């Protein structure tokens, strides 16, 4: 079974690097976490990395984190 990975800050420099590396392996489902999933940076991720999921997550909002990490393996 393919594991699902959550990447915090996927639209940023470090998170984007992690996303790129994991995506290239083809071994994982990826949930890219960002404060604004409807923003331009998130839309660009969806175009660059077909098949990933983009979800809202704010480190200052516990409920958003619960939702973002639901069913995450790694």
Beta strands, then each sheet from edge to edge (+ up, - down):
strand 1: 3-8
strand 2: 28-34
strand 3: 53-56
sheet 1: 1+ 2+ 3+
end
